[in-house]
Amino acid sequence: MLNVKTIGLAESRKLLEACAQRAEEIGVPMAFAVVDPSGRVVALHRMDGANWHTMALAEGKAAAAAAMRMPSADLGERWKDFPTLSTAAAVAHDGRFLPLRGGLPLIVEGTVVGALGASGGTGAQDADAVGWGIEQVFGTGQPAA
């Protein structure tokens, strides 16, 4: 029997709140997406002042992190010499697969239960907000952004 653990709405809301708090601290309006292990949206949040396109980018980073079970930045590094592969993955998933910095898998007891992505700042700022939010909600044991 297959037993799939997934992030719930309550935990997702806590993550979104923590990430938004960090984004406010660094003065950058952002959007955040929490997805389940299959890359489907559980919860979204766009801060006041964040550009309209940041929602799709946050979702794409989260989906890539969930699908590949690794930080989206690591995936981007692995694929940097294969731009056609990155483009094909994005196209095949209607733009919801982006190997860019700012997406992290969510790991509970060694299992990926979803992923979190951010967009609106630089890649480093997005990664900072995501990493900080995960640390606040889940503590240690998560991959670095």
Summary of the structure (lengths in Angstrom):
residues: 145
radius of gyration: 13.7
end to end distance: 33.1
largest distance: 46.9
contacts: 534
relative contact order: 0.22
helix: 46%
strand: 18%
